[in-house]
Amino acid sequence: MDFLTFKSFISIEALIIFYYIGALILPIGIWLLLLWLVRKYKLLNTSYEKGKEVIWKLLNREQKIKFVAIFVILFLFMQLFWRMFFEFLIAYMQIRDALLLT
């Protein structure tokens, strides 16, 4: 009951589980959701196809590679930030526990 009244913190194991949910399951789930939405709704499918066609026709090969590379780099930075955020939360809890023991 202490957890529900915020008298005790969430456990480190729970934070690790939420980290993996956010790092692995959430990006894959969002990607699958977007694929499903594009297939289900004709307006979204048409917009997606037209947008993709226009963008890829405007960009040359070098610009396409840069575009994909920027997307991959941004995704990796997002993953790094997510990891650092959870490391901070875990370190905070460990520091708090160490201070309470002294």
C-alpha positions as CSV (number, residue, x, y, z in Angstrom):
1,M,0.0,0.0,0.0
2,D,3.0,2.3,0.5
3,F,3.6,2.3,-3.2
4,L,0.1,3.7,-3.9
5,T,0.5,6.5,-1.4
6,F,4.0,7.4,-2.7
7,K,5.7,6.5,0.6
8,S,8.0,4.1,-1.3
9,F,9.6,4.3,-4.7
10,I,9.1,2.1,-7.7
11,S,11.6,-0.7,-7.8
12,I,14.7,-0.7,-10.1
13,E,13.4,-3.9,-11.7
14,A,10.2,-2.1,-12.7
15,L,12.3,0.7,-14.2
16,I,14.3,-1.8,-16.2
17,I,11.1,-3.3,-17.6
18,F,9.7,0.1,-18.6
19,Y,13.1,0.9,-20.2
20,Y,12.8,-2.1,-22.5
21,I,9.2,-1.4,-23.2
22,G,10.1,2.1,-24.3
23,A,13.3,1.1,-26.2
24,L,12.1,-2.0,-28.0
25,I,8.4,-2.5,-27.9
26,L,7.2,1.1,-28.4
27,P,9.1,1.9,-31.6
28,I,8.1,-1.4,-33.2
29,G,4.5,-1.0,-32.0
30,I,4.3,2.6,-33.4
31,W,5.7,1.4,-36.7
32,L,3.2,-1.4,-37.0
33,L,0.4,0.9,-36.0
34,L,1.3,3.4,-38.7
35,L,1.5,0.6,-41.3
36,W,-1.9,-0.6,-40.2
37,L,-3.4,2.9,-40.3
38,V,-1.9,3.5,-43.8
39,R,-3.4,0.2,-45.0
40,K,-6.8,0.8,-43.4
41,Y,-7.5,4.4,-44.4
42,K,-7.4,5.2,-48.1
43,L,-6.8,8.9,-47.4
44,L,-3.7,8.2,-45.4
45,N,-2.5,5.7,-47.9
46,T,-2.9,8.2,-50.8
47,S,-1.2,11.0,-48.8
48,Y,1.7,8.7,-47.8
49,E,2.2,7.4,-51.4
50,K,2.0,10.8,-53.0
51,G,4.3,12.4,-50.3
52,K,6.9,9.5,-50.7
53,E,6.7,9.8,-54.5
54,V,7.3,13.6,-54.5
55,I,10.1,13.5,-51.9
56,W,12.0,10.7,-53.6
57,K,11.7,12.3,-57.0
58,L,13.0,15.6,-55.7
59,L,16.1,14.1,-54.0
60,N,19.1,12.7,-55.8
61,R,20.9,9.6,-54.6
62,E,23.3,11.5,-52.2
63,Q,20.4,13.4,-50.6
64,K,18.4,10.2,-50.1
65,I,21.4,8.7,-48.3
66,K,21.7,11.8,-46.1
67,F,18.0,11.8,-45.4
68,V,18.0,8.1,-44.3
69,A,21.3,8.7,-42.3
70,I,19.8,11.7,-40.4
71,F,16.7,9.6,-39.6
72,V,18.9,6.7,-38.3
73,I,21.1,9.1,-36.3
74,L,18.1,10.8,-34.7
75,F,16.6,7.5,-33.8
76,L,19.9,6.4,-32.2
77,F,20.1,9.7,-30.2
78,M,16.5,9.2,-29.1
79,Q,17.5,5.7,-27.8
80,L,20.6,7.1,-26.1
81,F,18.5,9.8,-24.4
82,W,16.0,7.1,-23.3
83,R,18.8,5.0,-21.8
84,M,20.4,8.0,-20.0
85,F,17.1,9.0,-18.6
86,F,16.5,5.6,-17.0
87,E,20.1,5.4,-15.8
88,F,19.5,8.7,-14.0
89,L,16.4,7.4,-12.4
90,I,18.1,4.2,-11.3
91,A,21.1,6.1,-10.0
92,Y,18.8,8.5,-8.1
93,M,17.1,5.6,-6.4
94,Q,20.4,4.0,-5.5
95,I,21.7,7.2,-4.1
96,R,18.6,7.7,-2.0
97,D,18.8,4.2,-0.7
98,A,22.4,4.7,0.3
99,L,21.6,7.9,2.1
100,L,18.8,6.4,4.0
101,L,21.1,3.6,5.2
102,T,23.5,6.0,6.8
